[in-house]
Amino acid sequence: MLRSLNELQKYAIGATDGDIGKVKDFYYDDHDWVVRYLIVDTGSWLASRKVLISPISIQKPDWAAQSLPVAVTKEQVKNSPDIDTEKPVTRQHEALYLDYYGYPTYWGSTGLWGGGMVPVGMYPGYAGLPGGTTGGEQAIEEVAKAERARHRDDDPHLRSCKAVIGYHIQATDGEVGHVDELLFDEETWAIRYFVVNTSNWWVGHKVLIAPQWIDGVSWSDRTVAVDLSREEVKTAPSYDEAITLDRQGEASLYTHYGRPPYWKAD
């Protein structure tokens, strides 16, 4: 099911032994278009320190209660690497974080999350992944650490989801609107669509544009260039947040744009 990242703002994050805080923002990967981390404000518990929580640790969400339980303890969060969420997160920061929690790297593989498509598949001990200290598991862990070290200076492509809200969408023949919100897949945490508000150009109309149709992003100019014409966007199926977007609705969208659907590529 697709959900809005705006909807998750201020969701409660619950550790195995108590509340951690509330969601403030997200870091997404602008290469694979996947949410890699939740930025959590710990409030008075840790003097409003901001910490990162990976979707890898998220258990079954309680969407009705606006709560995301995670398989970590408050002590683990308290002692986790101190990362300044107001500054770019480097690959070295990520390596420290992943090492601390014992998670394998997500980069360098063909899947969205390592060799798979869902983040929970990378949780230690899940589906045969290392979760103990046997000789074989230690060997796997050493390989993972070596891979992290090899990529420690890479550009991790992490961006703030909150920061991209308001970016102008530039079609091939002119501007069409601005980013209102982002829709993500609740299982894979992949960002599937930008919700584009065209009110400055065509009153009262919202449309969906997939990240795969983006030609480029100018972070300094706050613009997103897409491989679509203004007419294609104007005549696209309108998006209504009050109506659940199902697979049939998505299929109509891809048919309109004449693009292959992501679910066949996945």
Beta strands, then each sheet from edge to edge (+ up, - down):
strand 1: 2-4
strand 2: 12-15
strand 3: 18-29
strand 4: 34-41
strand 5: 50-53
strand 6: 67-69
strand 7: 158-160
strand 8: 168-171
strand 9: 174-185
strand 10: 191-197
strand 11: 206-209
strand 12: 214-218
strand 13: 223-226
sheet 1: 1+ 9- 8+ 13+ 12-
sheet 2: 1+ 9- 10+ 11-
sheet 3: 5+ 4- 3+ 2- 6-
sheet 4: 5+ 4- 3+ 7-
end
